[in-house]
Amino acid sequence: MENAAGTVRPIRFGTFEADLRAEELRKGGIKLKLSGQPFQVLAILLERPGEVVSRDELQKRLWPDTFVDVDHNLNTAINKIREVLGDSSENPRFVETLPRRGYRFIAPVDLQTVNTNGGGSSKAPVFTQEQHFGSRLRRYAIPVALVTVLFATFLFVRKTPGRRASVQRALTRITFDDGLQFGATWSPDGRYLAYSSDRGGKFDIWLQQVSGGDPVRITKGPGQNWQPDWSPDGKYIAYRSESGEGGLFITPALGGDGLERKVASFGFYPRWSPDSSQILFDAQFTPLTPDHRFYVVRLDGTPPREILSETIKRYTLQPLTAAWHPDGKRVSLWSWANFEVSTPENQETFWTVPLTGGSALKAEMLPEVREDIAKISITTEAEFSIGGANFTWGPSGKFIYFDQSFRGARNIWRMKIDPNTLSATAIERMTAGAGPDAGATVSPDGARLAFTAQSQYIRTQIFPFDANAGRVTGSGHALTSPGMSAFEENLSPDDKKLAFCVVRAGKWELREKSLVDGREAPIVIDDDRRVYPKWSPDAQHLVYTRMKLNPPGSQIMMWSVETRTEEPVTAVAALPPLVYDWSSDGKRLLIVQPSGRPAE
């Protein structure tokens, strides 16, 4: 714990300061009675805040060559630590016991550098649990890797993102398994979280007590089971299953072989109504598609019923996701208006619609809120970040929680809503790490927020493929680097070039890569977006949609490999035309030109 000769780094947590060199614990500058083995145990836990330190490891560190009653000594030491800190095993604030596993220091810690040569003191960077966890997240070479479920007690900063960054405290890590854990949902009493995990070799729904302990698998049938949502009455967990032809299922909250029941033959992201009588779901899986359709289904065997379609059509919306309003009588819709026209007035809109039909209410925003929304949504990768645009209401009906990118970091945000007018009056950043954070879910009492801390790469990979048999015949390898989020790939007919889109540092680029020599370069460098590339049959030209941001407008462009310049193919339009294919002679293009008027 020493930084250099003559320099010591005490560890601060709350009102306490632990000087590991002097083996002293102080509170407000007053030395406390903690020494010997209890202090040594505390020091070991402080070395790795947020991580489980096993009893075996403590034995090896403290009594490597001596026969002692380890259980008695450790219990005595932990009890002494809690006595001095004013902590308890039932509601721990500092030291948490994990039965059969070990102990964990759960409070945030700071490092304070003190120069013992008389040079004064200087504040070292705050070392929070969030940063500690993020440095150890495993990374996987698959499109998205969601690795651990966290929750945080709400301690908010009442400033907008453009004015002051938020501060997060009391962050606790909940899952510790290797692999993927995501999609957390709270039990009605707030004691448990259910989530998706591949711990058993495939995705299933698992149950974890928030206070610690080992997770319990709820679903055990065939297929991948994921996207859980716990019913407010506590009886069932709804989830998506890929077993057979797939669909939405419910199972008793405590599990049970053969007790699962199919409630819809299609759909994704099920969400229970507040009275637990029906389930809202999306017919589309990927957030990238603009044609989402939403349904509700009851548990009595009646077919699902589509909702929100009239509102979407009337206002020319590009829907992203929907959620129940806390009153259970309305459904709220998060959407783009005037798709891909990136202006503060036409970027993202929020509507609330009565379930029985009637006028949709658009959430108006104060000018300063509109300004902040524009800051965190324009010129970022938010629109095409996998799992983006998720939102949920807080139980009070006064806040909406969502994940969004800002300055290269994807975090959880909340928007303050006037419950009477549904107008947005403020926006705040809830998590402050590098992210990406996603899947915000609020505990039933509104006091805690659970979310998934992610580590993700979005890369383009190429695999050998047998077209006659319709299957992959070997291992693939990555074509794009892990430092860029790559998507919308198009391989030239001669297999020599790849065109793809990336987001780097919040900026969109269309790039070309040679598969012969590995050289890579952007197609055109400016502030506009270029998407949906398609190579010509002779691989000498590339067509794509250019989306101009200022003034807004879209058109199809063609780029020459030989001259490395572009020229327009269509005139500028309000809605983006998309290229689907070339004719075999390379003289014609199959395109789709959206029609319609911008949303009012």
RARA-V668967 format. One line per field, one symbol per residue. ss: DSSP state (h for helix, s for strand, l for the rest). psi: psi as a letter, one per 40 degrees, with the letter a starting at -180 (. if undefined). burial: 1 if it has 9 or more other C-alpha atoms within 8 Angstrom, else 0. A space follows every 10 residues. Layout:
BEGIN
ss->???
psi->???
burial->???
END
This chain:
BEGIN
ss->lsssllssss sssllssssl lllsssslls sllllhhhhh hhhhhhhlll lssshhhhhh hhlllllllh hhhhhhhhhh hhhhhlllll llllssssll lsssslllss ssssslllll ssssssslhh hhhhllllll lllllsssss ssslllllll llllllllll ssslllllll ssssssllll lsssssslll lllssssssl lllllsslll llllssssss lllllsssss slllllssss ssllllllll sssslllsss sslllllsss ssllllllll lllsssssll llllssslhh hhhhllssss ssssllllls ssssssslll lllllllsss ssssllllll ssllslhhhh hhhhhhhlll lhhhllllll ssslllllss ssssssllss ssssssslll lllssssssl llllllssss sslllllsss ssssllllll ssllssllll ssllllssll llllssssss slllllssss ssssllssss ssssllllls ssllllllss ssssslllll sssssssssl lsssssssss lllllsssll llsllllsss ssllllllss ssllllllll
psi->ehdihehigi hhhbeihhhd defihihfeh highaadddd dddddddghe ihhidddddd ddgdehhigd dddddddddd ddddefiidd ghedhhhhhe daihheiiii hhhhheeeea iihiihgidd ddddeehiih gidhhhdihi ihhhgihfii dedhiihhif hhhdieiiah hifihiidee eihiihifde eihihihhhd eaiiihhdhe iiihhafihh ideedihiih iehbeiahii iideahheei hheieiiigi hiidefdihh iheidhedie fihiiihiee eiiihiiedd ddddefigid iiihideeei hihhiiighe hgiddechih ihhhdeiahi hhhihidddd dddddedifi eddfhheifi iiiideeeih hiiiihfehh ihiihhhhed efiheihihd ieadahiifh hhideedihi ihhihihhih ihihhhddef iheaiiiidi ieeihiifih hidefeihhi iihhfehiih ihhhedeeii iidihaeihh ifihiidefe ihiihhhhdh iiiiihihhh ddefiiiidi ihidihihhd iiideeeiih ihhiiiiii.
burial->0000001111 1110011111 0011111000 0101100111 1111110011 0111100110 0010000000 0011011101 1111001110 0111111100 1111111111 1111110000 0000001110 1110000001 0101111111 1111011011 1000111111 1111100011 1111111101 1111111110 0111111110 0100001110 0011111111 1101111111 1110011111 1110110001 0111101111 1111111111 1111001000 0111111100 0001011110 1100111111 1111110101 1111111111 1111011111 1111000001 0110110011 1111111001 1110001111 1111101111 1111110111 1111111100 0111111111 1100111111 1111011111 1111111111 1011110000 0000000101 0001111111 1110011111 1111011111 1111100000 0110000111 1111111111 1111111110 0111111111 1000000100 0011111111 0110010011 1000000010
END
